[in-house]
Amino acid sequence: MTSPHSLASAAGVDVLRAGGSAIDAAIAAGGVLAVVYPHMTSLGGDAFWLIHDGRSGEIKYLNGGGRAAASACLSWFEGKGMNEIPFRGIIPATLTIPGAVASWTEARFPSSTLSKLERRGHLVSRWGLWNEMAGHAHGIIVNPETGTLAGGADPRSDGAAIGY
C-alpha cells in the first residue's frame, strides 16, 4: 500500500490486515489523505480509478470526475460574450461537483450490484451505503414504521447497532 503520506499508507495497510480488499484500502487511504494532505487531495476533489479484478483479470475504469453544471454549455457562454468555456475561473458553470466520495461508493458498491439487489426486492439506499462505508458495515437497521430489525450481524462482534 503506497500513498504520498505515511499515515494514509498505514491506514490502507490496517484495512488489508483486517481482511479488507484493495478497494477498501484505497478508500481508507483517500480519507486519511483528505485530512493529513489536504493541499494535494481532499473530499472536495475527483478520483479516477483503474480496478483490476484478480479473479477474472478484467480491468475497469471508474471516472470519479465531478459533473459540470447543466448550464455549462457553449450557448450559455456565448450569451455572456465568450466564444469558449473558460478553463479556469469562478463562473459557476465552470466549476464541477466533487466526484471523489461518489467514486468511493461506486467502487465499493457498483451500480450493477445495487441494481441486482433492487430487482430482488431489497430496499437500497445510497446514503445508507455511504453510512456503512463510514464505519457501520453490516449494521442492524431499525425500521421506523414497524420497529423491526433488518440487516446482518455486526462483523466486528461488538454488538453495535444503527438506528434510522
Buried (B, 14 or more C-beta within 10 A) or exposed (E): BEBEBEBBBBBBBBBBEEEBEBBBBBBBBBBBBBEBBEEEBBBEBBBEBEBEEEEEEEEEEBEBBBEBBEEBEEEBBEEEEEEEBEEEEEBEBBBBEBBBBBBBBBBBBBEEEBEEEEEEEEEEEEEBBBBBBEEBBEBBBBEEEEEEEEBEEBEEEEEEEBEE
